[in-house]
């Protein structure tokens, strides 16, 4: 087993039963470090999923959504409100 940063992502490399080299994101394995938020929250949350889903239903559907566009030269365009 080997662990490398490839293409900007932390990956684990291993040989399968047939001897072929395989790879997967380290975050999908126990090799990855525990996320700091997960450690601090210890699985607790102040909100229930049912309540958050109900909250999304209260938002107006015609409210503008803010989007950021990336132009061809990788500069960020101005924020603009658009209808959904």
N, C-alpha and C positions, 0 to 999 in steps of 0.2 A: 504494500500500500504506500502511496505517496500523496502528498498534498502540495498543490501549486496554485499560484494566482495566474490564471490564464484568461485572456480577453477581458480583464478587469473584474473577474469573479473568482472567488475562492473555490477551488475544485479538488475533489478526491479522486485519485487514479488507482485502479485495482485490476487484477486479472480475474476473469470469470472462470467457471468450471472447465470451459473449453480452452483456457489459456489466452483468450483474447483480451487485449487491453481495453478497459471500459473507464468511463469517467462520469461523475455526477457532481452537482453543487454540494459543497460541504455543508451548507445550511440544511440540506435534506438528511444529513447524517448526524450521528452523535459526536462526530469530530469537530463540529462547529461550537464555538463558545456560546454560552447562554446569553440571550439578549438581555441587556441591562433592565429594560422595562419589565420583562418577564420575571426577573429576579426580584425587583423591588415590589411589584404588584402581587407576587406569589399566587397568581391565578384569581385575585380578587378584582372586582370592578364596582364602581359606584352606580352603574347603570345596568339594567337588564336589557337583553337583546329585544325582547317584546316591546319594551318602552321606547327604545331607539327607533324601531321600525314604525311604531305608531307616530312618533315625532316626525318622521320623514313624510308621512301622509298629511301633516298639517302645513307643510311648506307650500306656498302657492306655485302652481305649475307654470304660470306665465312670468315668473320672476326671472330677471336676467341672470345669465350664467357668465362668469368672468373667465375668459380664455386668454392664454398667452400663445402667440404664434412665433415660430422660429423661422427667420428668413434664410435664404440660401447661403448667406455669408455668416450664419450662426449668430446673428445679432437678434436680440429679443425685441419684438414689436411692442408697441404700446398696449397696455391692458385695455380691453374693450368689452362692454356688456353686450351680449347677444341673447336673443330669445331662444328658448329650448326648442 
